[in-house]
Amino acid sequence: DYKAGSTQTILFNDPKWPSMWYMHCNDNTHNCQSDMNIVGAWKRGYTGKNVVVTILDDGIERNHPDLIQNYDPYASFDVNGNDFDPMPRYDASNENKHGTRCAGEVAATANNSHCIVGIAYTAKIGGVRMLDGDVTDMVEAKSLSLNPQYIHIYSASWGPDDDGKTVDGPASLARQAFENGIRAGRRGLGSIYVWASGNGGRSRDHCSCDGYTNSIYTISISSTAESGKKPWYLEECASTLATTYSSGESYDRKIITTDLRHRCTDSHTGTSASAPMAAGIIALALEANPFLTWRDVQHIIVRTSRAGHLNANDWKTNAAGYKVSHLYGFGLMDAEAMVIEAEKWTRVPQQHVCVENIDRQIKTIRPEHHVRSIYKATGCADNPNHHVIYLEHVVVRITITHPRRGDLAIYLTSPSGTRSQLLANRLFDHSMEGFKNWEFMTTHCWSEKAAGDWILEIFDTPSQLRNFKTPGKLKEWSLVLYGTSIQPYSPRNDFPKVERVRSSPIEDPTEDYGTDDYSGPCNAECSKVGCDGPGPDHCTDCLHYYYKSKNNTRICVPNCPPGHYTADKKRCKKCSPNCETCIGSHSDQCVTCKSGYYLNEETNTCITNCPDGFYLDKNKIVCRKCSENCKTCVEFQTCTECRHGLSLHGSRCAIRCEDGKFHSGRECEPCHRSCATCAGAGIDACINCTDGYFLEDGRCVQSCSTGYYLDHSLEDTFKNCKRCDASCLNCNGQGDKNCTSCPSGYILDAGVCVAGTVCKDATEESWAEGGFCTLVKKNNLCQRKVLHQLCCKTCTQKG
Amino acid sequence: PACRTRVYTNHWAVRITGGLQEASRIASKYGYVNIGQIGTLKDYYHFYHSKTIKRSVLSSRGTHSFISMEPKVEWIQQQVVKRRIKR
């Protein structure tokens, strides 16, 4: 039977149960005010059944009375000794107690009158002995990839040195082990890696320099003391996801757990104690829903963890409504809320990874100054397989050279304004190595929108005198956005507002995120991302293209409007003023011109007049280049002026030869004998004719052919035969009024050939002798046009 | 600042295609012992060489280094001690 608020009804005979303050903390006798609601989860029937957890550490005392019942050999291995028995090495200092202590927190058996009760006291617990010897990349890889189809949760309470000057993380084999585990572990659901966040408070370390807690594959867990205060050792970090209890100051109560040599201790502390607690809570959630993927688990932690009474001066609410801090991530984990979520959880959509372009703009980081670099992320909107709209993890890959790395502090601000501290000053970090492609990770932008301006700020605050001649340099940085392209939470995942029956209130952080969104139809040019109004200028993202209007608003369009060209991806940019269409904004990138301008085909510029060496083509749009011999021309081969050294021969330019010769390209050769000048050999290449010859269609003839007339208009000696008007059969001058004879079916009338359909002749008439046309002629009536037409033959006959 | 020295061990991680037998054959050819595959990392093997220095600030050199010339050896890394702290 479950009664809300009556956590005390569960009694265990384990001697330390009553003093396990972090298990049933909200009974008013303690000063802790909020609870991880572990008993609440138990009351719902979840105690970790069928879930397998392993502790990567210095071994596990598998025959400890409080561990032996739940010990699982298949979740255990000795990497240091390369055998299957993970028993720790015993020595006088009991230095190898760590693993056994962590294991007890997770799955110490309940009600067996030994020591404590584990958070998942029916889960299977194993241990990997891998810290008690040389830890190498290979040792870590072996540990992280132990039996991934059988083990569900790996808990690690170790990491690189917390000396405030180390930058280290998983090397290539360990990284591969992570990726394999995420991709294929738990039959494709992904292994769950829980990691203790940084622990180097006194040496002012920052856990962003710990590659394990900065990995998106690990759930980085912080600690808070019973009072909710920050433990002295805790490091702030943007990659921390959530927090569990541990101990802070010496006067704070600590964690109680199993200890080496079959003993029990109440002095376990540090984030080492917090990670296994989180592993135990996650085990309860996995029992509630064994099909949760590794990302589902992180989403559920984000949605259920609460700020509660945890003290942090940097609590902020991100744009999705989640409260988050660098000390505690999204707050104290809540086991009961997690199992409730898990029970009805719908798997989040497939993860998309968007690797934005690298910003290689080198910036000098001057001491006492800061550099600011803004990157406009699209969230890979143009690639549906990589499109990220709703964020999960954000990774920033940064390369910086710097004479003293510890003087750097780095911040990242999301488009929604959420600011994450990726790195704090580290007083003891004197390294000159800088950062080489180091991956900083923040969880603070969880569920925010990815697209927009991301601002990277790097501050250089020298902690001591430094050589200013070699300032730091931001070499390059790039964003890797992880998330989904569709809303990750189905309605079923939303909190049932009314039904909330939990023992402590759960804020619904998503409640007002976006509640004032426009809900009407979007403009057709909006992509399916959405909009905040009906017009094309209200789109969150454009389907095709967009351009900026005069007041800098973005207007979505199907195609780039006139006077614009398609710049990068979907953006339309303005062409040069005279261009109608272009391929770029420069004046020499025009494709067509506005009216009144002509396109110079050679320079691709728009001009009002064709320059020398160009002619305006037939359709009056383009200035085309004349043939190379022409200085000016009216057609490609029709020169009107020649280049220097050439002379115009008709409409062509050729090298000047003496009269009667032409330039064959090699030498001056004689023209045809009838040609006075010519542009080539042969009779029809004449330009002018010799005496007694007339130029007729490039040929020199002695008399004009039928259909040609001798043109007297040229004053000079050269005469030409020109073609008569098409209406004449023969003519004696230009135009259609100088015909001298007409083609059949036409009659000549005062030098004009007109269509004659009736043309009688005296001889044809049947009338009595002296027929009609004869009478017309006799009576001199041919002047009359009608009669003339009627009796044209008679009228034109002599006599 | 004090320069952090690397400590090389007499263990190697090697990537060899061709399966366990092939890996063992190549290992023994150069005096290594094939401890076995590294967890679930396919084609990655743990080689140990008893005749080289167990801990050294210098990476190991010798005839055994010619193993990297084997065509089937795609990748090899002498293991370095990493400093790991319990939290």
HADDOCK unambig.tbl for C-alpha pairs under 7 A between the chains (distance, minus, plus):
assign (segid A and resid 134 and name CA) (segid B and resid 81 and name CA) 5.54 0.50 0.50
assign (segid A and resid 135 and name CA) (segid B and resid 81 and name CA) 5.57 0.50 0.50
assign (segid A and resid 135 and name CA) (segid B and resid 82 and name CA) 5.39 0.50 0.50
assign (segid A and resid 136 and name CA) (segid B and resid 79 and name CA) 5.94 0.50 0.50
assign (segid A and resid 136 and name CA) (segid B and resid 80 and name CA) 5.67 0.50 0.50
assign (segid A and resid 136 and name CA) (segid B and resid 81 and name CA) 5.02 0.50 0.50
assign (segid A and resid 136 and name CA) (segid B and resid 82 and name CA) 5.42 0.50 0.50
assign (segid A and resid 137 and name CA) (segid B and resid 79 and name CA) 6.82 0.50 0.50
assign (segid A and resid 138 and name CA) (segid B and resid 13 and name CA) 6.61 0.50 0.50
assign (segid A and resid 141 and name CA) (segid B and resid 39 and name CA) 6.78 0.50 0.50
assign (segid A and resid 142 and name CA) (segid B and resid 38 and name CA) 5.47 0.50 0.50
assign (segid A and resid 142 and name CA) (segid B and resid 39 and name CA) 4.45 0.50 0.50
assign (segid A and resid 145 and name CA) (segid B and resid 39 and name CA) 5.19 0.50 0.50
assign (segid A and resid 145 and name CA) (segid B and resid 40 and name CA) 5.71 0.50 0.50
assign (segid A and resid 146 and name CA) (segid B and resid 39 and name CA) 5.78 0.50 0.50
assign (segid A and resid 157 and name CA) (segid B and resid 86 and name CA) 5.95 0.50 0.50
assign (segid A and resid 157 and name CA) (segid B and resid 87 and name CA) 5.44 0.50 0.50
assign (segid A and resid 158 and name CA) (segid B and resid 84 and name CA) 6.35 0.50 0.50
assign (segid A and resid 158 and name CA) (segid B and resid 85 and name CA) 5.30 0.50 0.50
assign (segid A and resid 158 and name CA) (segid B and resid 86 and name CA) 4.24 0.50 0.50
assign (segid A and resid 158 and name CA) (segid B and resid 87 and name CA) 5.14 0.50 0.50
assign (segid A and resid 159 and name CA) (segid B and resid 84 and name CA) 5.17 0.50 0.50
assign (segid A and resid 159 and name CA) (segid B and resid 85 and name CA) 5.47 0.50 0.50
assign (segid A and resid 159 and name CA) (segid B and resid 86 and name CA) 6.77 0.50 0.50
assign (segid A and resid 160 and name CA) (segid B and resid 83 and name CA) 6.18 0.50 0.50
assign (segid A and resid 160 and name CA) (segid B and resid 84 and name CA) 4.92 0.50 0.50
assign (segid A and resid 160 and name CA) (segid B and resid 85 and name CA) 6.05 0.50 0.50
assign (segid A and resid 161 and name CA) (segid B and resid 83 and name CA) 6.40 0.50 0.50
assign (segid A and resid 161 and name CA) (segid B and resid 84 and name CA) 5.98 0.50 0.50
assign (segid A and resid 161 and name CA) (segid B and resid 85 and name CA) 5.53 0.50 0.50
assign (segid A and resid 177 and name CA) (segid B and resid 41 and name CA) 6.75 0.50 0.50
assign (segid A and resid 196 and name CA) (segid B and resid 87 and name CA) 6.87 0.50 0.50
assign (segid A and resid 199 and name CA) (segid B and resid 87 and name CA) 5.83 0.50 0.50
assign (segid A and resid 270 and name CA) (segid B and resid 87 and name CA) 6.01 0.50 0.50
assign (segid A and resid 271 and name CA) (segid B and resid 87 and name CA) 5.78 0.50 0.50
assign (segid A and resid 272 and name CA) (segid B and resid 86 and name CA) 6.98 0.50 0.50
assign (segid A and resid 272 and name CA) (segid B and resid 87 and name CA) 4.60 0.50 0.50
assign (segid A and resid 430 and name CA) (segid B and resid 1 and name CA) 6.38 0.50 0.50
assign (segid A and resid 431 and name CA) (segid B and resid 1 and name CA) 6.98 0.50 0.50
